């Protein structure tokens, strides 16, 4: 099933930065590929994601690729964590502070080096824009998106042929589940995989 999923995904229109968000459906699921990572005789899926709010797929993709705010993109936070651990940066704990809420910003006023934070955000942006590509599946209904997202993640994480390369950045992640799964994910791993009916649904949703 995972090999079939990869064949389907690799047959869809591939997007790289810079991209035009207006060509994406407003609601759906994205599958990320990473340069240098292979599986099933081609590029392997390294992350699956979606959105919860209505009509937010385009915004979600831009939060990962363009908007330099780790607190709005767990994917960006994962990439930053791995880069900082790889480089042995002593300021790495500051990356974990979430300054989204006004109360948190007030509590952590003067929390650290804003120049350093901006530098790491730019490193993360460069990494994502230069090394990642993706395809999009249109799934209008929220409940169905979340159900399929979980099964897509489980399908890839359960596959013994989808392994990280020895040089994969994710192996430097402080998150054990990322290192073990070979995916930039920590949730929905090793659960129920896709069914044949699910694959039929996905074949109709390529965008």
ZILINBEL-V920268 format. One record per pair of residues at least 4 apart in sequence whose ideal C-beta (glycine too) atoms are under 6 Angstrom apart, sorted by the first residue. I is the first residue (numbers start at 1). J is the second residue. D is the distance in Angstrom with one decimal. If there is no record, write none. Layout:
I;J;D / I;J;D
This chain:
1;155;5.7 / 1;193;6.0 / 1;194;5.5 / 2;155;5.2 / 2;156;5.9 / 2;159;3.8 / 3;40;4.5 / 5;155;5.9 / 6;40;4.3 / 9;31;5.1 / 9;135;5.3 / 10;42;5.3 / 12;135;4.0 / 12;206;4.4 / 14;133;5.3 / 14;135;6.0 / 15;19;4.6 / 15;134;5.4 / 16;133;4.6 / 17;65;5.4 / 17;129;4.1 / 21;58;4.1 / 24;57;5.8 / 24;58;5.2 / 24;136;5.3 / 25;138;3.9 / 25;207;5.0 / 26;55;4.0 / 26;57;5.9 / 27;57;5.6 / 27;140;4.9 / 28;57;4.9 / 28;136;5.3 / 28;137;5.3 / 28;138;4.5 / 28;139;5.1 / 29;50;4.7 / 29;137;4.6 / 29;139;5.6 / 29;145;6.0 / 29;149;5.6 / 30;49;5.4 / 30;134;4.9 / 30;136;5.3 / 31;45;5.1 / 31;48;5.7 / 31;135;5.2 / 32;46;5.5 / 32;47;4.0 / 32;132;5.5 / 32;134;4.8 / 33;43;4.3 / 33;133;5.0 / 34;46;4.5 / 34;131;5.7 / 34;132;5.5 / 35;131;4.6 / 37;44;5.1 / 37;46;5.6 / 37;165;5.8 / 38;44;5.5 / 39;44;3.2 / 39;161;5.8 / 39;162;4.3 / 44;162;5.3 / 45;156;5.3 / 46;183;5.8 / 46;184;5.7 / 47;184;4.3 / 47;185;6.0 / 48;149;5.8 / 48;152;4.5 / 48;153;4.9 / 50;145;4.7 / 50;149;4.6 / 51;56;4.1 / 51;57;5.6 / 51;60;4.4 / 56;60;5.5 / 62;66;4.7 / 62;67;5.9 / 63;67;5.0 / 63;72;5.0 / 63;73;4.6 / 64;73;5.0 / 64;75;5.0 / 65;128;5.6 / 65;129;6.0 / 68;121;3.9 / 68;125;5.7 / 70;76;4.8 / 70;77;4.6 / 70;80;5.8 / 71;98;4.9 / 71;100;4.5 / 75;184;5.9 / 76;124;5.2 / 78;184;5.1 / 79;124;4.9 / 79;127;5.7 / 80;95;5.3 / 80;120;5.6 / 80;124;4.9 / 81;173;5.8 / 81;174;5.6 / 82;169;5.0 / 82;172;4.5 / 82;173;4.5 / 83;123;6.0 / 84;89;4.3 / 84;92;4.0 / 84;95;5.9 / 85;172;5.0 / 85;174;5.5 / 86;172;4.1 / 91;116;5.8 / 94;112;4.4 / 97;108;5.6 / 97;111;5.9 / 99;104;5.4 / 99;105;4.9 / 125;129;5.9 / 126;130;5.8 / 127;131;5.8 / 128;132;5.2 / 136;207;4.8 / 137;202;5.8 / 137;205;4.2 / 138;205;4.6 / 138;207;4.7 / 139;144;5.5 / 139;145;4.5 / 139;205;5.7 / 148;152;6.0 / 150;188;4.4 / 150;191;6.0 / 151;192;5.9 / 151;193;5.9 / 151;194;4.7 / 151;198;5.8 / 153;157;6.0 / 153;185;5.9 / 153;188;4.2 / 154;158;5.8 / 154;191;4.3 / 154;192;5.8 / 154;193;4.9 / 155;193;4.1 / 155;194;4.8 / 156;162;5.4 / 157;181;4.7 / 157;183;6.0 / 157;189;4.3 / 157;190;5.4 / 158;190;5.9 / 158;193;5.7 / 163;182;5.7 / 164;168;4.0 / 164;182;3.7 / 170;178;5.0 / 171;179;5.5 / 173;178;4.1 / 173;179;5.6 / 175;186;5.5 / 176;180;5.9 / 177;181;5.8 / 177;186;4.4 / 181;189;5.3 / 194;198;4.2 / 194;199;5.8
